[in-house]
Amino acid sequence: MRFIGIFLLFSCVVFTASAEDDQLDLILSNIRGESGVLRPLDLEILAAMLEYADKQGKTIFELLNESFHYLQERGLRIRLDGNDLRHLNRRFELGGRRVNTLLPVEKIGHIEIGSVLQENQAAMEVFLFEKHSDFLELGDFYLSEHFGFTSLEEGWYRGGFGVKVRYLFMSLELEELNLYEERKIAIWVQGIPRPKRWRIDPIRERRDFSE
């Protein structure tokens, strides 16, 4: 009986995790068009992604990382419009100041993420209207108008470019982000042997939101 109970519990956990993955896959399956072409992401699909993240307690970095793997497996690359993000930011809190330091929604022109279709592309690229800077515990973060990561792996954003951190008297490149636990990231900066670890707030629907 004990074995059966453990088996049923394990099966339930596996089924739940699989069901969560299937939810996001089902949402992203609404992306229309052939692979190998950069496609704009519909506002309705982006809203559904944020609704999913809200229900599952996901951060924006977890949501984008999971979405990337679906897109890469299917040869898809999508473009998230900054105006759509700002529109939905009225309904959803994307994660507070720590998130906004690395993804300043008010300055985003667009984000591209997914399969690398051309030599000059990266796995994730963010295009801003203008440069952005902000101070957090590690130091001053300086974001270029074009920044991102050359590759994404499960739980990792690797090959950072376009982001510098002013630490003491040094200006260092942000190299990697690691989603080492739920709602926690480790930030790896060039020349510093240990990462800075942050707790990141998940995406939440605003309680005071009204159409």
N, C-alpha and C positions, 0 to 999 in steps of 0.2 A: 504493500500500500504506500509506503514511504517513497519507493522508487516511482510509482505512478504519479504521486503528488509532485515530485521534483520534475518529472518529465512534462507534466501538464503546465507547471509554472514556467519551465524553460521554453516550451512551445509558445506560451502566451507572450513571453518577452520577445521572442524572435518574430512572431506574427505581428506584434505591435510595431516593432522597428520597421519591418517590411512594409506594413500598411502606411507608415509615415512616408517612407521613400516613394511608395506608389502614388501618394497624394501629389507630391511635387512633380513626379513624372507625368501624371495625368494632366496637370496644369500646363506644363511645358509642351505636351503633345499637341496643344492647340496652336503652336507656332506653325504657320503655313509656309509652303514654298520648298524648293529644292535645296539640298545641301550645297555647300561651296559658295554661297552667296551671303553677303552681309544683309541682314533683315532687320527693319525697325520692329521693336516689340510693342504690341498693342497695349494701350492703357488698361484695358480690361484684364489682360494676362498679368501685367505688372501688379495690378490691384489684387488679383487672386494670389499671387506669390506672397505679397505682404500679409494678406489674410491668413495664409498658411503659416507664415513665420510667427504671427501673433498667437495663433492657436497652439503652436508647438513650442513657443518660447525661444525661437531662434534669433540670433543676432544677424545684422545685415551681412557680416563677413561669413557666417555659416551658410546663410541663404545663397549668397553668390557662389561660394565654393561648391555647394551641392549642385547648383544649377549648371556650373561649368562642366562638371563631369557628364551630365546628361547631354549637353550641347556638343562636347568634344566627341563623344561616342558616335554621334550622328552627323558629324561634319558640319555643325551649325554654328553660326556666329551672329549675335544679336546686338542691336543698338538700343540702349535705354535713353530716352530723351530727358534732358534736364527739366524741361517744363512739366513733363508728366511726374517726375519725382517731386517737384515742388508742389504740384497740385495734390498729390497723395500725402505729402508731408503735412498738409492741413488735417488729414484724418489719422495718420500714423506718426508716432514718435519713432524716429529711426535709430535712436540709441544715445542721445545726449551729446555732451561736449566732446568726449573722447572719440566718438564716431565722427562727429562733424570736423574734428581736426584733420582726419585722414580722408574724409569724404564730405567736403563742405557743400551741402546741397544747394545753398543759395548761389553758388558760383559755377555749378556744373553745366556745361554745354551738352555733353552726352557721355555715356560710358559704353565701350565696346567690350564684349566678353564672349569667349567660346573658342572654337577651332581657329588656329592660325592659318589663314587662307593665302597670305602673301608674305614675302620675305621680310618686309618692314613692319609686320604686325607683332603684337605680343598677346599673351593669353588674356590679359585684362588691361585695358587702357582707359584712362580718365582724361577728358578734355575740359579745361576750365575756361571761363571767360577772361579771367585774369589770375595772376599769381596769388597764393594764399599763404598766410602765416598765422601761427597761434602757439601759445605756450602751454605745455603740460609738464607733468612731473619730470620727464626725462630732459626737457630743454625746449628750445624754440624749434618748431617744425616749419619748414619752408617747402611749399608745394609749387612745382613748376606748372605752367599752363598745360603741359602734357606729361603725365606720369602713369605709373602702373607696375605690372609684374610680368616678366617674360614667360613664366610658367606657373601653373597651379597644379598641385597634387592634393590628395585627400588630406585635409587639415593644414595645408601649407600654401602660402603665397610666396613664391621664390623669384629671385632676380629682380629686386626692386630697382626702379629708376625714376629720376625726377623728383625725389624727396630727400631733403637734407635735414639733419638735426644739429642744431647748435648746442654742443655739450661742453661746458666750461669754456675754453678758448679754442675749441676745435669745431670744424664743420664736417660732419660725417654723413655718409650715405646710409639711408635705410635700406637694408638688404632683404630681410625676410619677415613674414608674419607667420606665427604658428598658432593654430587653434588647438591648444593642448588640453583643454577641458571645456565643458559646456560653458558658454558665456565668458570665456577667459581667453586672452591672446597674449602671446609672448612676442615682443618686438626686438628683432636682432638688428643692431646698428654696427656698421663697419668699425673695426678696431676695438670694440668693447666685448670682452669674452663672455659676459653673461647678459641674457636678455632682460629687458624691462617687462614685467608681467602686469597686465591690467585686467580688471573685471570690466566687461562690456555689457551694457544694458541691452536686453532684447528689443525687438520691434514690438511696439504696443499700440493698439488703437486708442486714440485719445478719448477720455471719458466725456469731455465737453464738446465732442465733434457733432456738428449738425450740418445738413446739406444747405 
